Amino acid sequence: MLNIPSQSFPAPISQQRVSSSVGRSKVPLKPGRSLMDWIRLTKSGADLTGVKGKLIEVTEDELANHNKKDDCWVCIRGLVYNVSPYMEYHPGGVEELMKAAGSDGTDLFDQVHRWVNYESMLKECLVGRMAVKPLSVAKGMPIAKKVPVPLFKEVMPRYDWFQTDTNITVIIYTKEKALTCGSVIADLQGGVLSTEVILGESSYLLHISKFYTILIHLQTSCGVGKVELSMKKKSITKWKELGLPLDSHDLLLKSKDRGLFYRKCTLVSITDVTHDTKLYCLQLPHGTSFQVPIGKHVYLKSVIKGSEIVKPYTPVFRRLIPEQEVTDFDSKNIFLMIKIYPDGALTSHIGNLQLGDSLYASNPEGQFSTSHLQGVTTLYLLAAGTGFTPMAKLIQYALKDLDGLRRTRLLFFNRSEKDILWMSQLQQVAEEDNRFEVEHVLSEPSLEWTGKRGRIEFSLLSDFMNKSTDDSKTLVCVCGPSPFTEQALTILQKLGFSEEEIHAFLG
């Protein structure tokens, strides 16, 4: 089986490491090389395979021969694509694609592009499938079967169920004392119950069909690690069994290996935030219940001109910063603050949506957890534009629930005053809690602007934050467009902040 050592890319100190949540580096694309331009090319009828569209079986030797920029084949999960036509359209640049030239790029793809629907993006570039390599087995020697090793067998959750004439209750026992409502995702659609319980870096899955009920209540019991799903039967009867187990049922695995599950959500409200930014409320389908934890994001997906377009967004509160005594968590709606770009492949589509239209939203994703904040006394937040979205819940949590917090400072970069008119709530929070400060930096302010001007640079950050020399703990969180995030990380490193003191959200 083809495989590239996972350590080959990204390098341990690379900003493209998934653990840093920065995502791939982007490079400026030539005019006419946008995502929409690529979609138009795939619909033009041009032969993008290089083999006149005839699917072939590809051997390892043949794959290895196609390793040049103008003749580049890459294998992803057993399928071989000619990515040469896509080179100039790739946001990560030619060099990143060439790292998998003539080889199996599955590991590389999963580390930075796992959420991308490559089958849709590259379907017109499909060359064929990898040829199955015959096994060489000595005569009389049995072929050893690979037996999957259960993950964390000693803490394997278990489930049970009981019923009345009208109700079914499923209980999952996890032994996870830190279990919260944000750890549980339940979907009951078309007679199929899909439940995920997030346990650190792992996920426990229940997947059952012929489950004809209506989800009426989802409850987690903190301290005892118990999840309880209460459902109403569609008809009064006694069940002999709990439906039909499907693939990935009663299974514990690494969360990164469980794939993305999407559900169809309905747009129920649109609120103007600025001249080009809106707050969208997506209503989860009846039978779905989950909350997006602090620092996590969801992927939005839509089919545009026959291709699936996917992009990550971090949900915010219904109000930007809710009252401190109100949790404001919502398990039935997702609020997303989205800046609309006229030439954006997905945002231009979202900008044209009407109430009642739909988008597909994934399960919560992301590497950040509140454990990153344990013991933190100083919290610095660097945000640009809608990169503020993960900071909203972070600010509320830090000021309300973080014991020992002495100081939280937000440095917020925007273009002009009209981009920050909606931020008055932040100023109010700063006035009410002396542990919180916010400063705005504008790149194109009016002449009347008396605050900071410019873009992110070394002198600006060195004045804004101090590297502590005592025993206090500092965390710096960064979110914004990729160039902003990359520049911030470079400056923070020069200022002496360690990797453990920095968390970068996907921009």
C-alpha angles and dihedrals in degrees: 000000000000116000137160117213106260092225092064093079135054098022115233092258095039118127086222092071109126090221089067090050092221097122126210122330113254127220128202109268124218118253110279093027101100125126091261089052089053091050090051090051092051089053094048096084093242116148103251095168098068089221096078092259095293110137113231139181111253124208123209091250093051092047090052091054091062098069105121130100093248092040107035124154123181129187119219117180094337096313121108122216132188099227096176093100089050096052097098092042096054110109090210093057136243095287093062093052091046091060087074097038113141093000147075107293097179095110092047092047093050093052096059109007106036093128095052117103095227092171089065095037095050103026092116089053096055111133098177145273130308112261114248110251111228116240118244107216127172114242112272093009114124119230109247113234117222107237114203112239113227111245114244093345092185092063099034107148120231133203137211136179142202135184149201126199090275108024142052122202122193117194124195117197111203106163086222107136094190093058114142137179089261089062095067130073119181127184123179109180131151094351093308121116114203115180129175124188112193113217109180107293092346135077130212112209135201115188118176133161131199087048103146103183141105119244108236105162140016119190135174123200110214117211094028098051098232129148119198124194115190117194136176118229117238089224134022105257144117115257117221093198140007099260125274119311114235133194113302092025120149089001134143116203143145109290091230089060099051097079128226122294118203130196129192111254129191125228105233104166141016122195126185112238100170135343091285104017127079138183110232123195114206116193115216115231118266106270094037123103130173142125125220107235124224112288095012127117138199129222118237117210133190136163110242120181090341096309128101112238118196131186135167122242131178114226119231134198123279084249116038093240111009124210109286094240093053120080092202091194114152125194095186103049138045119208116204128183106210130180111216116225113194091219096037113123094220105018093054087054092047090048090060096049120117129209109284094032119121142233130181118242127194132218115279112283136183144097099247122102134167087255086078086067098053109128094359113151099171122042121188119190123194114188137168122198113313086358081093091078099090089044094063096069091035092058093048093048094046095051095042106036110016109103114210096021110151103171141012119185125185121196106192121193121202140149105247145344093275088064093060105038089106092057096083089108089064091054089051091053090050090053092049098045118041090200090071129072131173129194126184124214117196125195096195107025127163121257089258093061111114099180132086119311135199137037135298111299141150099263092049094053095041089056092045101050135035123210104233118232097189129075094279119119122236130195125188118197121195131190134163141090114335096257090051093049093047092049091048092051092050092051093045090053090052089049089058102254114148127225089255090058095053133069120180119197122211109276 
